[in-house]
Amino acid sequence: MAGRINDDDVKAVRDAVPIDAVVSEYLQLRNAGGGNLKGLCPFHDEKSPSFQVSPSKGLYHCFGCQAGGDTLDFIMKIDHLSFSEAVERLAGQAGITLRYEEGGYTAGTSGRGERIRLVEAHKAAALFYVEQLDSPEAEIGRKFLAERGFDQAAAAHFSVGYSPAGWDHLTRFLRGKGFSDKELITSGLAQDSRSGKPIDRFRGRLMWPIRDITGEVVGFGARKLRDDDNGPKYLNTPETAIYKKSQVLYGIDLAKKEIAKTSRAVVVEGYTDVMACHLAGVTTAIATCGTAFGGDHIKILRRLLMDNATAEVIFTFDGDAAGQKAALRAFEDDQKFAAETSIAITPGGMDPCDLRLAQGDAAVASLVDTRTPLFEFALRHIVARHNLENPAGRAAALDEAAPVVAHIKNIAIQHESAVQLAGMLGIRDEQFVVKRVAQLARWARERGNQPQQQGRGGGGRPSYDAAPAPAERPSGGPALNLRSPAHRTERELLKLALQRPALVSPAFDAYGMDEFTAPPYAAVRQAILDAGGASLGTDDYLARVREAAPNDSVRALVTELAVEAIHAKTVDEIYAGVQLVQVRLRAVDRRVHEIQGTLARLGPQAPPEQLAAVQEELWVLQQYGRRLRNRGAEGL
């Protein structure tokens, strides 16, 4: 087994891969001011961005769930990697060769983490399949693609490949690359046979590599080509440590930048539909992988779309019964989106691939322009099920459709939709329908499951309450009270000491732990001291302070303070001096109060020497306090 990774190599990896570059592979980041970036946290469900990244410090912190750390911590948490796996992942990206303390330089793979190995196996398999597409046997696969309008360049762009029809072509290839039979079975690329030896899972099929949002191949979708293949039309990789079908979207690696740029995502149903859309210029197209569009898929898109008021998700479905049923399933999740949701029904029951083949790229590109709001589609579907020729049918339709409109949180759109519903039902008294919808919405709010949206248009959207500002949110445990002026000032001084140590040095290093009234802040002050003090602030200063923290709670608070914005338009020596003086002055005032209490308890009958000593300390502190008030930072 490989030993512990050399500390210098770990530091080199941290320095080589910017944290914003890593995080932006998973979510959209925008300017948060003060050199920081913000986005929707990938570790908890939120509607307003409270996740911040500080590129200059190499740290991230979520002010909502308190997750935080450096680049390695982020990779470990989001991809469920061990420390060594995270280092190896980033080292591979940066082209850094790692040294292992107990084994010197290692070129072997015995120490590689399981997830890293599974990803490497899939990467090798994807290249193998691409090469096989040029083989004589794969003529049937090339014909399949050509019949659907995909030439060699299109296949290459999407890395489409072919799995040979033999029993163990890929298995033998990957063994030659150093992968064990156990790894091949665990990866889902091979399966056990009756003889006990592993055989290829995919044989004689057209292969689409399924990549995660970072571009790593984590699975495959395999399309049947021959009549004698008794398997399903599409066969996907089974659930593995790296492949969860409910958490992957085909094409997301190619579409994510355009989705973030245009604030629009187009959801289609299959691999060839994604190909057709992208080749037709709809480069925001993605698809699920053998499962219905669900909550985990929504989370992926929301992190890319963030909270843009114009964000939109467009579903494309066939116009047949199955397509309409899928659209209604999507509508059930409409409330979870932080975006407008629409539906584009393909003409004549054609999917985007068939539409492109029949009518060309322009027809596919214009498909999204014919979209209808998803809630309107749902209303029309509900209304169509009832006989509107008689009062009973209209009443039944209203009973079923009114709650749908009541769930629209924007009052203006709710009202307009209620009027529209009255027209659909043929009810002349529009106000009757409007009042009915408003009554249902009010009942829902009173039950607590219908929060009213503020200030944003859109049907059926969740509320967009902004995350509370750090200064208003108790953080770091119950010992903190950010309504306390003392705690706010102590927090600000610690942020300066961590983010701009040169502004508060050397004075800060003379401050005692007892000058910080909140125990968590005192613990951070101690960690700074144990790391050598603010005066020694260097490139690895924050890393040393985090390492000096006694536990994860203090370490998380250090990260939070290092990322949180300093509350000043101009952060300079004057502002730093004010924070230094306020913290010191409050400490002096507290000590003066304590001594005055001591004098009161001693009384005039106390020994003269004791009284004189206490009175002298009181006089010195009072003079020091007066100097601080009169001269500010110069009096320190």
Wavefront OBJ file of the C-alpha trace (Angstrom):
o trace
v 0.000 0.000 0.000
v 1.181 3.521 -0.722
v 1.917 5.587 2.354
v 1.058 9.059 3.507
v 1.171 11.748 0.789
v 4.071 14.147 1.176
v 2.994 17.406 2.890
v 4.765 19.572 0.312
v 2.877 17.792 -2.460
v -0.439 18.351 -0.682
v 0.364 22.069 -0.444
v 1.379 22.111 -4.111
v -1.952 20.576 -5.072
v -3.877 23.121 -2.982
v -1.972 25.974 -4.608
v -2.160 24.603 -8.157
v -5.928 24.283 -8.516
v -7.899 27.499 -7.773
v -10.930 26.839 -5.587
v -13.255 28.895 -7.790
v -12.291 26.783 -10.808
v -13.134 23.600 -8.888
v -16.399 24.839 -7.387
v -17.625 26.314 -10.679
v -17.579 22.787 -12.131
v -20.545 22.038 -9.874
v -22.496 25.302 -9.631
v -22.772 28.766 -11.106
v -20.814 31.447 -9.250
v -21.449 35.182 -9.387
v -19.730 38.211 -7.942
v -20.528 38.689 -4.252
v -18.345 41.776 -3.719
v -15.098 42.089 -1.833
v -13.382 39.642 -4.172
v -15.760 36.822 -3.183
v -18.118 34.750 -5.320
v -21.536 33.340 -4.419
v -23.838 30.556 -5.548
v -26.511 28.145 -4.390
v -25.062 25.736 -1.839
v -24.629 22.175 -3.186
v -24.838 20.732 0.338
v -28.327 21.867 1.339
v -31.493 22.983 -0.403
v -31.780 26.768 -0.614
v -33.475 29.320 -2.825
v -31.130 32.282 -2.274
v -27.339 32.002 -2.527
v -25.631 31.825 0.868
v -22.618 29.826 -0.369
v -19.499 31.979 -0.787
v -16.088 31.292 -2.259
v -12.974 33.359 -1.596
v -10.493 32.705 -4.432
v -7.757 34.794 -2.783
v -7.928 32.707 0.405
v -8.696 29.366 -1.219
v -11.715 28.855 1.055
v -15.475 28.391 0.798
v -18.197 28.778 3.401
v -21.966 28.441 3.419
v -23.670 30.865 5.773
v -26.772 28.677 5.632
v -25.555 25.188 6.616
v -22.086 26.214 7.900
v -20.231 23.874 5.520
v -16.792 25.252 4.737
v -13.134 24.583 4.121
v -10.548 24.610 1.367
v -10.478 23.063 -2.100
v -9.747 19.582 -0.800
v -12.539 19.805 1.778
v -14.976 20.756 -0.992
v -13.992 17.841 -3.224
v -14.121 15.414 -0.292
v -17.603 16.540 0.708
v -19.268 16.864 -2.683
v -17.869 13.660 -4.210
v -17.645 11.650 -0.968
v -13.904 11.114 -1.270
v -11.278 10.431 1.354
v -8.518 12.989 1.863
v -6.013 11.008 -0.205
v -8.569 10.458 -2.993
v -9.263 14.190 -3.157
v -5.534 14.990 -3.335
v -5.050 12.378 -6.054
v -8.028 13.718 -8.045
v -6.712 17.308 -8.033
v -3.123 16.206 -8.553
v -4.225 14.396 -11.708
v -5.915 17.562 -12.973
v -2.841 19.672 -12.206
v -0.328 17.163 -13.575
v 1.438 16.831 -10.218
v 3.221 13.567 -9.385
v 2.638 12.699 -5.749
v 5.227 11.313 -3.367
v 4.196 8.894 -0.640
v 6.220 9.073 2.584
v 6.435 5.351 3.272
v 6.883 4.224 -0.291
v 8.686 7.034 -2.090
v 7.428 7.908 -5.558
v 4.690 5.515 -6.568
v 3.645 4.791 -10.110
v 1.401 1.944 -9.072
v -2.263 2.042 -8.245
v -2.534 0.041 -5.029
v -3.055 3.147 -2.959
v -5.638 4.758 -5.216
v -9.102 5.237 -3.756
v -12.034 3.211 -5.043
v -13.853 6.120 -6.618
v -10.725 7.276 -8.445
v -10.206 3.759 -9.789
v -13.814 3.421 -10.962
v -13.621 6.748 -12.796
v -10.331 5.702 -14.414
v -11.890 2.408 -15.533
v -14.821 4.233 -17.127
v -12.495 6.690 -18.851
v -10.511 3.812 -20.347
v -13.717 2.004 -21.343
v -15.064 5.124 -23.087
v -11.906 5.388 -25.202
v -12.102 1.667 -25.995
v -15.707 1.945 -27.171
v -14.928 5.001 -29.345
v -12.117 3.092 -31.072
v -14.423 0.104 -31.652
v -16.952 2.260 -33.522
v -14.514 2.277 -36.468
v -14.339 -1.545 -36.585
v -16.051 -3.599 -39.341
v -18.362 -5.154 -36.750
v -19.655 -1.700 -35.783
v -21.074 -1.005 -39.265
v -24.539 -1.625 -37.847
v -23.914 1.088 -35.243
v -22.628 3.584 -37.783
v -25.687 2.881 -39.954
v -27.980 3.490 -36.964
v -26.378 6.891 -36.391
v -26.426 7.863 -40.069
v -30.117 6.994 -40.376
v -30.770 9.482 -37.569
v -28.736 12.241 -39.150
v -25.516 11.848 -37.155
v -22.245 11.762 -39.048
v -18.786 10.793 -37.826
v -18.100 14.280 -36.458
v -21.310 14.203 -34.429
v -20.444 10.799 -32.989
v -16.975 12.053 -32.080
v -18.365 15.204 -30.425
v -20.497 13.108 -28.073
v -17.905 10.295 -27.778
v -20.411 7.718 -29.026
v -18.850 4.258 -29.209
v -19.563 0.606 -29.805
v -19.263 -2.445 -27.534
v -18.099 -5.575 -29.386
v -20.492 -8.524 -29.432
v -18.012 -10.966 -27.839
v -18.175 -12.012 -24.213
v -15.129 -10.312 -22.719
v -13.467 -7.875 -25.130
v -13.634 -4.930 -22.712
v -12.837 -7.107 -19.697
v -9.600 -8.348 -21.258
v -8.716 -4.804 -22.380
v -9.146 -3.344 -18.892
v -7.261 -6.214 -17.271
v -4.385 -5.267 -19.519
v -4.639 -1.735 -18.117
v -4.138 -3.054 -14.581
v -7.746 -3.226 -13.378
v -8.754 -6.173 -11.221
v -11.812 -8.361 -11.785
v -13.277 -6.999 -8.571
v -12.927 -3.428 -9.856
v -14.596 -4.356 -13.145
v -17.565 -5.930 -11.349
v -17.840 -3.026 -8.883
v -17.752 -0.499 -11.715
v -20.673 -2.149 -13.506
v -18.598 -2.559 -16.669
v -18.520 -6.328 -16.200
v -20.755 -8.907 -14.549
v -20.381 -12.408 -13.178
v -21.033 -15.294 -15.543
v -22.150 -18.863 -14.874
v -18.543 -19.977 -15.153
v -17.590 -17.615 -12.346
v -15.480 -15.418 -14.607
v -16.477 -11.791 -15.339
v -17.884 -10.961 -18.767
v -18.722 -7.648 -20.416
v -22.036 -6.117 -19.330
v -22.497 -4.344 -22.678
v -22.140 -6.416 -25.858
v -22.984 -5.531 -29.443
v -24.517 -2.163 -28.596
v -24.111 1.511 -29.430
v -22.598 3.237 -26.398
v -23.146 6.716 -24.987
v -20.811 7.743 -22.145
v -22.710 9.373 -19.269
v -20.645 12.101 -17.619
v -21.155 13.915 -14.356
v -21.212 17.697 -14.188
v -17.392 17.830 -14.043
v -17.018 15.808 -17.242
v -15.933 12.527 -15.649
v -17.399 9.389 -17.256
v -19.425 7.625 -14.550
v -21.617 5.273 -16.587
v -22.945 4.276 -19.994
v -26.205 4.092 -21.888
v -26.287 1.215 -24.390
v -28.739 0.975 -27.318
v -29.784 -2.401 -28.755
v -28.919 -2.817 -32.443
v -29.717 -6.447 -33.341
v -32.954 -8.411 -33.313
v -31.287 -11.377 -31.614
v -30.395 -9.185 -28.619
v -32.961 -10.227 -25.985
v -32.118 -7.359 -23.671
v -34.032 -4.088 -23.242
v -33.929 -1.399 -25.922
v -31.709 0.731 -23.673
v -29.461 -0.761 -21.028
v -27.792 1.542 -18.516
v -24.996 1.099 -16.017
v -26.333 -0.282 -12.719
v -26.175 1.801 -9.549
v -22.543 2.026 -8.395
v -20.439 4.146 -6.075
v -20.064 6.730 -8.858
v -23.315 6.297 -10.822
v -26.716 7.169 -9.379
v -29.227 7.534 -12.200
v -31.384 9.919 -10.189
v -28.395 12.265 -9.819
v -26.986 12.434 -13.366
v -28.160 14.287 -16.454
v -26.900 13.261 -19.868
v -25.225 16.174 -21.631
v -24.873 18.319 -18.499
v -21.098 18.526 -18.989
v -21.592 20.039 -22.449
v -24.593 22.186 -21.560
v -23.720 23.617 -18.144
v -21.872 26.734 -19.302
v -24.607 27.709 -21.744
v -27.297 26.956 -19.139
v -25.572 29.295 -16.700
v -25.019 31.929 -19.399
v -28.546 31.949 -20.826
v -30.427 30.960 -17.637
v -32.301 28.353 -19.647
v -32.306 24.549 -19.659
v -34.116 22.317 -22.146
v -35.030 18.847 -20.864
v -35.490 16.145 -23.520
v -36.118 12.427 -23.223
v -33.182 10.592 -24.836
v -29.518 10.587 -25.827
v -30.225 11.114 -29.532
v -32.582 13.985 -28.651
v -29.745 15.707 -26.773
v -27.479 15.196 -29.783
v -30.099 16.571 -32.187
v -30.725 19.650 -30.055
v -27.057 20.491 -29.603
v -26.322 20.053 -33.311
v -29.311 22.301 -34.074
v -27.942 25.029 -31.820
v -30.003 24.273 -28.700
v -26.899 23.678 -26.604
v -28.714 23.796 -23.265
v -30.377 20.413 -23.874
v -30.001 17.618 -21.320
v -31.773 14.318 -20.578
v -32.310 11.941 -17.707
v -30.770 8.488 -17.844
v -33.455 5.827 -17.671
v -35.510 7.487 -14.945
v -38.110 10.210 -14.511
v -37.012 13.794 -13.957
v -36.932 14.219 -10.178
v -35.802 16.180 -7.151
v -32.061 15.494 -7.460
v -32.102 16.589 -11.101
v -33.856 19.795 -10.050
v -31.089 20.529 -7.547
v -28.434 20.205 -10.252
v -30.246 22.661 -12.523
v -31.042 25.121 -9.749
v -27.364 25.425 -8.864
v -26.637 26.327 -12.497
v -29.616 28.634 -12.969
v -29.177 30.157 -9.486
v -31.794 32.792 -8.630
v -31.944 34.635 -11.931
v -35.417 36.175 -12.295
v -35.499 35.155 -15.979
v -34.409 31.540 -15.448
v -36.477 28.975 -17.345
v -36.682 25.196 -17.660
v -38.366 23.919 -20.834
v -39.542 20.321 -21.040
v -40.014 18.738 -24.469
v -42.345 15.765 -24.694
v -44.038 13.840 -27.480
v -47.647 14.822 -28.049
v -48.887 11.286 -27.366
v -50.484 10.069 -24.138
v -47.159 8.967 -22.658
v -45.643 12.369 -23.353
v -48.545 14.181 -21.730
v -48.310 11.914 -18.699
v -44.577 12.727 -18.396
v -45.362 16.430 -18.627
v -47.849 16.189 -15.782
v -45.272 14.357 -13.659
v -42.904 17.248 -14.302
v -45.627 19.688 -13.224
v -45.839 17.938 -9.855
v -42.249 19.101 -9.217
v -42.921 22.598 -10.555
v -43.006 24.087 -7.050
v -39.426 22.959 -6.414
v -37.965 25.035 -9.226
v -36.458 28.464 -8.791
v -37.325 29.115 -12.418
v -40.210 29.379 -14.856
v -41.232 25.972 -16.190
v -42.642 25.509 -19.673
v -43.486 22.682 -22.018
v -42.852 22.348 -25.741
v -44.902 19.618 -27.410
v -43.227 18.206 -30.524
v -45.470 18.108 -33.603
v -46.845 14.849 -34.929
v -45.538 12.833 -32.009
v -41.953 13.298 -33.209
v -39.132 13.607 -30.744
v -36.415 16.248 -31.383
v -34.248 13.673 -33.188
v -37.067 12.742 -35.593
v -38.020 16.419 -35.990
v -34.477 17.352 -37.004
v -34.359 14.491 -39.486
v -37.713 15.421 -41.020
v -37.610 19.203 -40.971
v -34.022 20.233 -40.254
v -32.145 22.137 -37.559
v -34.369 25.208 -37.762
v -37.425 23.193 -36.713
v -35.652 21.950 -33.593
v -34.387 25.428 -32.735
v -37.881 26.913 -33.107
v -39.453 24.172 -30.968
v -38.569 25.951 -27.734
v -40.173 29.144 -29.051
v -43.566 27.405 -29.120
v -43.465 26.574 -25.419
v -46.430 26.948 -23.073
v -46.221 27.608 -19.319
v -46.370 24.239 -17.606
v -49.153 25.244 -15.233
v -51.274 26.362 -18.217
v -50.673 22.993 -19.887
v -51.754 21.253 -16.697
v -54.927 23.348 -16.522
v -55.871 22.536 -20.103
v -55.239 18.855 -19.459
v -57.506 18.922 -16.382
v -60.262 20.832 -18.136
v -60.175 18.478 -21.138
v -61.158 15.549 -18.928
v -64.550 17.057 -18.053
v -67.778 17.593 -19.947
v -68.164 21.361 -20.053
v -71.541 21.187 -21.779
v -73.372 20.948 -18.444
v -73.077 22.761 -15.089
v -72.028 19.628 -13.200
v -69.072 19.074 -15.533
v -67.950 22.703 -15.285
v -68.209 22.569 -11.474
v -66.161 19.367 -11.342
v -63.501 20.888 -13.594
v -63.372 24.002 -11.415
v -62.999 21.887 -8.253
v -59.997 20.108 -9.759
v -58.345 23.071 -11.505
v -58.804 25.858 -8.929
v -56.215 24.394 -6.453
v -53.641 24.364 -9.272
v -54.124 28.095 -9.828
v -54.156 28.727 -6.068
v -50.627 27.323 -5.868
v -49.332 30.143 -8.087
v -47.621 32.394 -5.576
v -47.430 35.581 -7.602
v -50.722 37.374 -6.920
v -50.867 39.098 -10.313
v -50.290 35.902 -12.305
v -52.636 33.995 -9.997
v -55.392 36.507 -10.769
v -54.741 36.409 -14.527
v -54.722 32.600 -14.489
v -58.006 32.514 -12.583
v -59.571 34.727 -15.273
v -58.053 32.458 -17.937
v -59.506 29.396 -16.172
v -62.953 30.990 -16.162
v -62.648 31.392 -19.931
v -61.573 27.760 -20.383
v -64.575 26.590 -18.386
v -67.039 28.937 -20.082
v -67.962 30.576 -16.774
v -69.078 34.135 -17.491
v -68.742 35.350 -13.910
v -64.949 35.659 -13.812
v -64.992 37.089 -10.291
v -66.607 33.907 -8.983
v -63.578 31.909 -10.124
v -61.125 34.606 -8.945
v -62.672 34.608 -5.456
v -62.697 30.809 -5.322
v -58.980 30.650 -6.174
v -58.111 33.422 -3.695
v -60.022 31.604 -0.951
v -58.109 28.348 -1.604
v -54.795 30.218 -1.625
v -55.645 31.912 1.695
v -56.594 28.594 3.315
v -53.332 27.062 2.121
v -51.291 29.948 3.545
v -53.103 29.692 6.865
v -52.193 26.012 7.013
v -48.574 27.071 6.574
v -47.823 25.251 3.336
v -48.243 28.154 0.928
v -45.604 30.834 1.574
v -46.407 34.009 -0.306
v -43.826 34.974 -2.896
v -42.488 38.510 -2.712
v -41.568 40.675 -5.652
v -40.973 38.103 -8.372
v -43.113 37.017 -11.283
v -43.728 33.446 -12.263
v -46.305 30.788 -11.769
v -46.014 28.324 -8.947
v -42.635 29.475 -7.624
v -41.292 29.068 -4.114
v -40.618 32.192 -2.082
v -37.337 34.003 -2.581
v -36.477 35.233 0.876
v -32.872 36.315 0.934
v -30.511 34.532 3.301
v -30.071 36.581 6.482
v -26.960 38.682 6.558
v -24.151 37.155 8.630
v -24.382 39.972 11.169
v -28.011 39.080 11.867
v -27.645 35.334 12.112
v -26.387 33.635 15.282
v -23.427 31.624 14.130
v -20.833 29.378 15.662
v -23.088 28.072 18.428
v -25.403 29.433 21.115
v -22.599 31.406 22.813
v -22.729 34.032 20.039
v -25.198 36.905 20.055
v -24.684 39.044 16.982
v -27.148 41.616 18.270
v -24.556 42.399 20.928
v -22.354 45.365 19.887
v -19.420 43.717 21.676
v -19.782 40.475 19.733
v -20.199 42.306 16.433
v -17.000 44.265 16.999
v -15.060 41.201 18.128
v -16.231 39.381 15.005
v -15.148 42.252 12.786
v -11.711 42.397 14.424
v -11.210 38.654 13.957
v -12.206 38.940 10.299
v -9.561 41.637 9.877
v -6.988 39.508 11.682
v -7.698 36.590 9.349
v -8.271 38.428 6.075
v -6.069 41.537 6.426
v -3.568 40.704 9.200
v -1.190 43.474 8.172
v -3.821 46.089 9.090
v -4.111 44.971 12.737
v -0.514 43.893 13.387
v 1.382 44.005 15.646
v -1.251 45.380 18.057
v -3.632 42.442 17.637
v -1.063 39.891 18.787
v -0.931 41.633 22.177
v -4.654 41.084 22.778
v -5.524 38.436 25.339
v -8.144 35.741 25.012
v -10.158 37.410 27.790
v -10.676 40.483 25.597
v -13.074 38.388 23.482
v -16.284 37.899 25.437
v -17.737 35.169 23.183
v -16.036 31.801 23.892
v -16.013 30.818 20.176
v -14.231 34.083 19.330
v -11.755 33.524 22.152
v -11.057 30.080 20.669
v -10.365 31.634 17.253
v -8.044 34.171 18.914
v -6.191 31.274 20.550
v -5.892 29.466 17.199
v -4.332 32.589 15.638
v -1.871 32.736 18.533
v -1.045 29.029 18.218
v -0.430 29.533 14.494
v 2.232 32.143 15.231
v 0.099 35.277 15.375
v -1.251 37.725 12.815
v 2.148 39.368 12.432
v 3.421 36.250 10.682
v 0.651 36.333 8.071
v 2.056 34.586 4.978
v 0.712 32.608 2.040
v -0.147 29.647 4.269
v -1.310 31.772 7.218
v -4.979 30.746 7.013
v -4.065 27.095 6.555
v -1.932 27.259 9.726
v -4.731 28.899 11.701
v -7.238 26.269 10.552
v -4.804 23.505 11.488
v -4.281 25.102 14.904
v -8.029 25.085 15.647
v -8.773 22.605 18.473
v -11.855 21.067 16.834
v -14.075 21.114 13.740
v -16.416 23.714 15.250
v -13.661 26.278 15.738
v -12.143 25.358 12.378
v -15.499 26.009 10.692
v -15.762 29.385 12.428
v -12.254 30.314 11.247
v -13.309 29.492 7.675
v -16.526 31.456 8.049
v -14.712 34.546 9.350
v -12.090 34.264 6.640
v -14.748 34.286 3.898
v -17.383 36.638 5.332
v -17.297 40.164 3.941
v -15.860 42.896 6.146
v -18.601 45.439 6.844
v -16.888 48.551 5.555
v -16.856 50.335 2.218
v -13.190 51.157 2.765
v -11.093 48.612 4.618
v -7.985 50.492 5.734
v -5.837 51.252 8.790
v -8.399 53.739 10.094
v -11.205 51.157 10.060
v -8.930 48.508 11.573
v -7.866 50.945 14.284
v -11.493 51.601 15.241
v -12.123 47.860 15.732
v -8.928 47.445 17.762
v -9.840 50.365 19.996
v -13.445 49.274 20.531
v -12.506 45.741 21.560
v -9.741 46.990 23.865
v -11.883 49.789 25.307
v -14.721 47.415 26.168
v -12.224 45.127 27.871
v -10.850 48.082 29.861
v -14.357 49.205 30.843
v -15.210 45.694 32.011
v -12.083 45.581 34.153
v -12.814 49.058 35.582
v -16.295 47.866 36.528
v -14.846 44.776 38.222
v -12.329 46.847 40.243
v -15.003 49.307 41.318
v -16.982 46.318 42.588
v -13.913 45.074 44.441
v -13.447 48.468 46.127
v -17.082 48.495 47.198
v -16.717 45.048 48.735
v -13.459 45.934 50.532
v -14.911 49.074 52.153
v -12.916 51.739 54.037
v -11.822 49.255 56.721
v -9.623 47.252 54.289
v -5.819 47.226 54.825
v -4.341 50.492 53.416
v -1.789 48.643 51.283
v -4.514 46.543 49.591
v -6.711 49.584 49.022
v -3.805 51.531 47.540
v -2.934 48.720 45.106
v -6.520 48.348 43.881
v -6.989 52.139 43.594
v -3.751 52.464 41.639
v -4.859 49.780 39.147
v -8.199 51.549 38.802
v -6.493 54.924 38.169
v -4.149 53.421 35.548
v -7.043 51.749 33.706
v -9.165 54.894 33.799
v -6.278 56.919 32.383
v -5.735 54.274 29.668
v -9.432 54.317 28.786
v -9.414 58.104 28.585
v -6.394 57.972 26.286
v -8.116 55.459 23.979
v -11.223 57.624 23.764
v -9.207 60.758 23.033
v -6.479 59.409 20.768
v -7.999 56.279 19.234
v -5.548 53.759 17.791
v -2.604 56.007 18.682
v -3.454 55.373 22.332
v -3.064 51.610 22.108
l 1 2 3 4 5 6 7 8 9 10 11 12 13 14 15 16 17 18 19 20 21 22 23 24 25 26 27 28 29 30 31 32 33 34 35 36 37 38 39 40 41 42 43 44 45 46 47 48 49 50 51 52 53 54 55 56 57 58 59 60 61 62 63 64 65 66 67 68 69 70 71 72 73 74 75 76 77 78 79 80 81 82 83 84 85 86 87 88 89 90 91 92 93 94 95 96 97 98 99 100 101 102 103 104 105 106 107 108 109 110 111 112 113 114 115 116 117 118 119 120 121 122 123 124 125 126 127 128 129 130 131 132 133 134 135 136 137 138 139 140 141 142 143 144 145 146 147 148 149 150 151 152 153 154 155 156 157 158 159 160 161 162 163 164 165 166 167 168 169 170 171 172 173 174 175 176 177 178 179 180 181 182 183 184 185 186 187 188 189 190 191 192 193 194 195 196 197 198 199 200 201 202 203 204 205 206 207 208 209 210 211 212 213 214 215 216 217 218 219 220 221 222 223 224 225 226 227 228 229 230 231 232 233 234 235 236 237 238 239 240 241 242 243 244 245 246 247 248 249 250 251 252 253 254 255 256 257 258 259 260 261 262 263 264 265 266 267 268 269 270 271 272 273 274 275 276 277 278 279 280 281 282 283 284 285 286 287 288 289 290 291 292 293 294 295 296 297 298 299 300 301 302 303 304 305 306 307 308 309 310 311 312 313 314 315 316 317 318 319 320 321 322 323 324 325 326 327 328 329 330 331 332 333 334 335 336 337 338 339 340 341 342 343 344 345 346 347 348 349 350 351 352 353 354 355 356 357 358 359 360 361 362 363 364 365 366 367 368 369 370 371 372 373 374 375 376 377 378 379 380 381 382 383 384 385 386 387 388 389 390 391 392 393 394 395 396 397 398 399 400 401 402 403 404 405 406 407 408 409 410 411 412 413 414 415 416 417 418 419 420 421 422 423 424 425 426 427 428 429 430 431 432 433 434 435 436 437 438 439 440 441 442 443 444 445 446 447 448 449 450 451 452 453 454 455 456 457 458 459 460 461 462 463 464 465 466 467 468 469 470 471 472 473 474 475 476 477 478 479 480 481 482 483 484 485 486 487 488 489 490 491 492 493 494 495 496 497 498 499 500 501 502 503 504 505 506 507 508 509 510 511 512 513 514 515 516 517 518 519 520 521 522 523 524 525 526 527 528 529 530 531 532 533 534 535 536 537 538 539 540 541 542 543 544 545 546 547 548 549 550 551 552 553 554 555 556 557 558 559 560 561 562 563 564 565 566 567 568 569 570 571 572 573 574 575 576 577 578 579 580 581 582 583 584 585 586 587 588 589 590 591 592 593 594 595 596 597 598 599 600 601 602 603 604 605 606 607 608 609 610 611 612 613 614 615 616 617 618 619 620 621 622 623 624 625 626 627 628 629 630 631 632 633 634 635 636
